[in-house]
Amino acid sequence: MYLSQKLKTMKIRDITGKSIEVTHLNKAIKQCKLCRNSPFLMGSGHTVGENHTFMLSQLDELKRKSNT
């Protein structure tokens, strides 16, 4: 049963180096694609879009590895 199975988690880093745990790879990819054009500034001086583009590259690599 799905509920009793432990979710496989993966870790990526955001543009500031903070570790982020990913439990749903496809949902994370979709979220990054939706936000990658955001012009809003983060506290680090980067835009939200730059951050999501940075994370999307890592998520795409994880997806490629999981498909092989």
Phi, psi and omega in degrees: 000141184300318184295331182273350179279141176283132179289136175279124180250150177235157179239137173230176177238145174275182186294339179269354180100358179290135180282136180233131180268128181249123179253336179233097187301312183295322178292323179293319178297315179299316180298317180295321179295323179293328187257357188292346178258009182292129181270000186288138181278142173264170178300335182282349183098347175276159174275160176299323178298318177298319180296314181291326176294319178298314180290325180299323179297323178289320180294320177299320178295318177299319180295317178299317180293325181286339179275352181257000000 
